[in-house]
Amino acid sequence: MIKKVSEYRFLDLLVTSNKSLLGVLYFLKRKKFDYLIITKIRILYIIRNKVIKNISYNYNFKVSFNSMKNRIEFYNSKQKKEYIELHDFKITLNEIQQIKSILS
């Protein structure tokens, strides 16, 4: 599992509040997290506390991380190759190494 604090966008601040001081306080107070959880039967991808992907996969086949395309590749339960794009996750080099070591 990889857990990290979500990056905030300033546009979220403008949309969530019409009062500037209260909006800034709300913006600074809010914490959202990003998760990438890979178990033996499921991949769970959560961005800003919202489930983006919740997929079961065929654990008989290897799950791999493609660092060139920034995605996780796997075979679904019907043995068809699929992938999850991780662009919103904003993976660091240390996290890439952690994912690769866990999946290999």
C-alpha positions in Angstrom: 0.0 0.0 0.0 1.2 3.5 -0.8 -0.5 6.4 0.9 0.3 10.0 0.3 -1.4 13.4 0.9 -3.2 14.6 -2.2 -2.0 17.7 -3.9 -4.5 20.5 -3.8 -5.5 22.7 -6.7 -6.1 26.3 -6.2 -9.3 26.0 -8.4 -10.8 23.8 -5.7 -10.5 26.7 -3.3 -12.4 29.1 -5.7 -15.1 26.5 -6.3 -15.7 25.5 -2.7 -16.2 28.9 -1.1 -17.2 32.4 -2.2 -15.6 34.0 1.0 -11.9 34.4 0.5 -10.7 34.1 4.1 -13.0 31.3 5.0 -12.1 29.6 1.7 -8.4 29.8 2.5 -8.9 28.4 6.0 -11.0 25.6 4.6 -8.4 24.9 1.9 -5.6 24.6 4.4 -7.7 22.5 6.8 -8.8 19.9 4.4 -6.7 16.8 4.0 -7.3 14.2 1.4 -5.2 11.2 0.7 -4.2 9.1 -2.3 -3.9 5.3 -2.0 -2.6 2.5 -4.2 -3.4 -0.8 -2.6 -2.4 -4.1 -4.3 -3.4 -7.3 -2.7 -3.3 -10.9 -4.1 -6.8 -10.5 -5.7 -7.6 -6.8 -5.9 -6.1 -3.5 -7.0 -7.6 -0.4 -5.3 -6.8 3.0 -6.6 -8.0 6.0 -4.6 -7.4 9.7 -5.5 -8.5 12.4 -3.1 -10.5 10.0 -1.0 -12.5 8.9 -4.1 -12.3 5.3 -5.4 -11.1 5.5 -9.0 -10.6 1.8 -9.6 -11.5 -1.2 -7.6 -10.6 -4.2 -9.8 -10.1 -7.8 -9.1 -7.4 -9.5 -11.2 -6.1 -12.9 -12.0 -3.3 -13.5 -9.4 -1.9 -16.4 -11.5 -0.4 -13.8 -13.8 2.2 -11.2 -12.9 1.2 -7.7 -12.0 3.8 -5.2 -13.3 4.6 -1.5 -13.2 5.5 0.2 -16.5 7.5 3.2 -15.4 7.7 4.6 -19.0 3.9 4.9 -19.2 3.4 5.4 -15.5 0.8 2.6 -15.2 0.2 -0.8 -13.5 -0.4 -3.7 -16.0 -2.3 -6.9 -15.0 -4.7 -9.5 -16.3 -8.3 -9.3 -15.3 -10.3 -12.4 -14.1 -11.2 -13.1 -17.8 -7.4 -13.2 -18.6 -7.5 -10.1 -20.7 -4.7 -7.6 -20.2 -5.6 -4.3 -18.6 -3.9 -1.4 -17.0 -4.4 1.5 -14.6 -2.9 4.9 -15.4 -1.3 6.5 -12.4 -0.9 10.1 -13.6 -3.1 11.6 -10.9 -1.0 9.7 -8.3 2.1 11.7 -9.1 4.6 9.0 -8.2 8.0 9.9 -7.0 11.2 7.9 -7.8 11.2 6.3 -4.4 7.6 5.2 -4.8 8.4 3.7 -8.2 11.2 1.7 -6.7 9.0 0.6 -3.8 6.2 -0.6 -6.3 8.7 -2.4 -8.5 10.3 -4.2 -5.6 7.0 -5.3 -4.1 5.6 -6.5 -7.5 8.7 -8.5 -8.5 
